[in-house]
Amino acid sequence: MSPDTAFLLTIALRMAVTAAFVVSASLLTERSGPVIGALVATLPISAGPSYVFLALDHDSSFIFESTLASLPINAVTIFLCAAYVLVAQRQSSLISCGAAVAVWLVLASLARLVHWSFGGGILANVVAFAICLPLLQRYRQAQMTIFTRRWFDIPLRATLVASLVATVVTSSRWVGPDISGTIALFPVVFTSMMLILHPRLGGPSTAAVFANSGWGLVGLGLAIAAMHLTVLPLGSAAALSLALAICVIWNITLWGLSRRGVLR
């Protein structure tokens, strides 16, 4: 199989897998509420496959460097959530999502100007979550009012997500570890769910999903940190497996705590 054919098959697989997860997450949100939707959305649905494919193409040192870039980008993503939550209370889906993505792009660009150490990346996450988690607290509860589903809703959702994934994957082919680590954390799932759910549920209800996503992103940050620390001594496969386990266990724990009312 030629490298170009393999690359095209890789894109097709990622498009299909990510689209299926995002569509499932949006449907689950409509049925089960913002907490469950947030826990599904903050699983490494996009970042996980991104790092798997990076690991197939590069050695452990490349993944080691990429995770240094991903750590501060995880902190940037919580500001994307905060921007969307605040704007979506009154604005349309396009304006709200556009404002959130603009915030992400600006902060991600600024983050790339810094030569991050591991400690610096951790500190960026601590500061970002200390600011945003209290800010998002008041928006975590909202009434889920579902509008009538049109026949093209699900195909449209899948096409939207697949297109975003294809753009991100294609871009990462020609860049180094720093930009790859940034692209791996591009919020494909979040932006897709904003555009999918906002027209159906309304701004405040969709905002509740992202207000509940903060704690899930804490788990993703822990997973990235663990991958950075273990990829050189253990290898890419073991580090990726550990990171996935951390995300899953973290979100299951959050689900249990939410049922007990601990996180309210």
C-alpha positions in Angstrom: 0.0 0.0 0.0 1.4 3.4 -1.0 1.9 6.1 1.7 -0.7 8.3 0.0 -3.3 5.5 0.0 -2.6 4.7 3.7 -2.9 8.4 4.5 -6.3 8.7 2.8 -7.5 5.5 4.6 -6.4 7.0 7.8 -8.3 10.2 7.2 -11.4 8.2 6.2 -11.2 6.1 9.4 -10.8 9.1 11.7 -13.6 11.0 10.0 -15.9 8.0 10.4 -15.0 7.2 14.1 -15.1 10.9 15.2 -18.3 11.6 13.4 -20.0 8.5 15.0 -18.8 9.5 18.5 -20.0 13.1 18.1 -23.3 12.2 16.7 -23.8 9.7 19.5 -22.8 12.2 22.1 -25.2 14.8 20.8 -28.1 12.3 20.7 -27.2 11.2 24.2 -27.1 14.8 25.4 -30.6 15.3 24.1 -31.9 12.3 26.0 -29.8 12.3 29.2 -29.0 16.0 29.9 -25.9 18.2 30.0 -23.8 16.3 32.6 -23.8 13.0 30.6 -23.2 14.9 27.3 -20.2 16.8 28.9 -18.6 13.6 30.2 -18.9 12.0 26.7 -17.6 15.1 25.0 -14.5 15.3 27.2 -13.4 11.8 26.4 -10.4 11.9 24.0 -12.6 11.2 21.0 -10.5 13.5 18.8 -7.2 13.9 20.7 -6.9 10.1 21.2 -6.9 9.1 17.6 -4.7 12.1 16.8 -2.0 10.8 19.1 -2.4 7.2 17.9 -1.7 8.2 14.4 1.2 10.5 15.4 2.6 7.5 17.3 2.3 5.3 14.2 4.3 7.9 12.2 6.8 9.1 14.7 9.0 8.0 17.6 8.5 8.5 21.3 10.5 11.7 21.4 8.2 13.3 18.9 5.2 12.4 21.2 7.1 13.7 24.2 7.6 17.1 22.5 4.0 17.1 21.3 2.5 16.6 24.7 4.4 19.7 25.9 2.5 21.7 23.4 -0.8 20.0 24.2 -0.7 20.8 27.9 -1.2 24.6 27.6 -3.7 24.1 24.7 -5.9 22.1 27.2 -5.9 25.2 29.3 -6.9 27.3 26.3 -9.8 24.9 25.6 -11.5 25.8 29.0 -11.5 29.4 27.9 -13.2 28.3 24.7 -15.9 26.7 26.8 -16.2 29.8 29.0 -16.5 32.1 25.9 -19.2 30.0 24.3 -21.2 29.6 27.6 -21.3 33.4 28.1 -22.1 34.3 24.5 -24.6 31.5 23.9 -27.0 32.9 26.5 -28.2 35.4 24.0 -26.6 34.9 20.6 -27.1 32.4 17.7 -25.1 29.2 17.2 -22.8 30.7 14.5 -22.0 33.8 16.6 -21.5 31.9 19.8 -19.4 29.2 18.2 -17.4 31.8 16.1 -16.6 33.8 19.2 -15.5 30.7 21.1 -13.3 29.5 18.3 -11.8 33.0 17.9 -10.9 33.0 21.6 -9.3 29.6 21.2 -7.3 30.6 18.1 -6.0 33.8 19.7 -5.0 32.1 23.0 -3.5 29.1 21.1 -1.4 31.5 19.0 -0.2 33.3 22.1 0.6 30.0 23.7 2.8 29.0 20.8 5.0 32.1 21.4 6.1 30.5 24.7 8.7 27.8 25.0 6.7 25.6 27.5 8.3 23.4 30.2 6.3 20.7 31.8 5.9 22.7 35.0 4.8 25.7 33.0 2.1 23.7 31.2 0.8 22.4 34.5 0.7 25.9 36.0 -1.2 27.2 32.9 -3.8 24.6 33.5 -4.1 25.3 37.2 -4.6 29.0 36.6 -7.0 28.5 33.7 -9.3 26.1 35.7 -9.1 28.2 38.8 -10.5 31.1 36.8 -13.1 29.3 34.6 -14.5 26.6 36.9 -16.1 29.0 39.3 -17.3 31.2 36.4 -19.0 28.2 34.7 -20.7 26.9 37.9 -23.9 29.0 37.6 -24.6 27.8 34.0 -24.4 24.1 34.6 -28.1 23.5 35.0 -30.6 24.2 32.2 -33.9 22.8 30.9 -33.5 20.5 27.9 -36.1 21.5 25.4 -35.7 19.5 22.1 -37.1 20.9 18.9 -38.5 18.6 16.2 -35.7 16.6 14.4 -35.5 17.0 10.6 -34.6 14.1 8.4 -31.2 15.6 7.4 -30.1 16.4 11.0 -28.0 13.3 11.6 -26.4 13.2 8.1 -25.6 16.9 8.5 -24.0 16.3 11.9 -21.8 13.5 10.6 -20.7 15.5 7.5 -19.9 18.5 9.6 -17.7 16.6 12.0 -16.0 14.5 9.3 -15.1 17.7 7.4 -13.5 19.3 10.4 -11.5 16.1 11.2 -10.3 15.9 7.6 -9.0 19.5 7.8 -7.2 18.9 11.1 -5.6 15.6 10.0 -4.4 16.9 6.7 -2.8 20.0 8.3 -0.9 17.9 10.8 0.9 15.9 8.0 3.4 18.7 7.2 4.2 20.2 10.6 6.5 19.5 13.5 5.8 18.2 17.1 4.8 21.6 18.5 2.1 22.3 15.9 1.1 18.7 15.9 0.5 18.9 19.7 -1.6 22.0 19.2 -3.6 20.5 16.3 -4.2 17.3 18.3 -6.1 19.4 20.9 -8.1 21.4 18.4 -11.6 21.3 19.8 -13.2 19.4 16.9 -15.7 17.6 19.1 -16.7 20.8 21.1 -17.2 23.0 18.0 -19.2 20.3 16.3 -21.4 19.8 19.3 -21.9 23.6 19.5 -23.1 23.8 15.9 -25.2 20.6 16.2 -26.9 21.2 19.6 -27.4 24.9 19.7 -30.1 25.1 16.9 -31.9 22.1 18.5 -31.7 22.8 22.2 -31.2 26.6 22.3 -28.2 28.5 23.6 -28.6 28.2 27.4 -29.3 24.4 27.2 -26.3 23.8 25.0 -24.2 26.1 27.1 -24.9 23.9 30.1 -23.1 21.0 28.4 -19.9 23.0 28.1 -20.3 24.5 31.6 -20.2 20.9 32.8 -17.2 20.1 30.6 -14.7 21.9 32.8 -14.1 19.0 35.2 -13.8 16.6 32.3 -11.0 18.7 30.8 -9.2 18.5 34.1 -9.0 14.7 33.5 -7.8 15.3 29.9 -5.0 17.5 31.3 -4.0 14.8 33.8 -3.9 12.3 30.9 -1.7 14.5 28.8 0.7 15.0 31.7 0.8 11.3 32.4 1.6 10.6 28.7 4.4 13.1 28.7 6.0 11.5 31.8 5.7 7.9 30.6 6.2 8.0 26.8 10.0 7.9 26.9 10.5 5.2 29.6 7.5 3.0 28.6 7.0 3.7 24.9 4.1 5.3 23.0 1.7 2.3 23.2 1.9 2.1 27.0 1.7 5.8 27.5 -1.3 6.2 25.2 -3.1 3.3 27.0 -2.4 4.9 30.4 -3.7 8.3 29.2 -6.9 6.7 27.9 -7.4 4.8 31.1 -7.0 8.0 33.1 -9.6 9.8 31.0 -12.2 7.0 31.3 -11.7 6.4 35.0 -11.8 10.2 35.7 -15.1 10.6 33.8 -16.7 7.6 35.4 -15.7 9.0 38.8 -17.2 12.4 37.8 -20.4 10.6 36.8 -20.6 8.8 40.1 -20.0 12.1 42.0 -22.6 13.9 40.0 -25.2 11.2 40.8 -24.4 11.7 44.5 -24.7 15.5 44.1 -21.1 16.1 45.2 -20.2 18.3 42.2 -23.3 20.6 42.4 
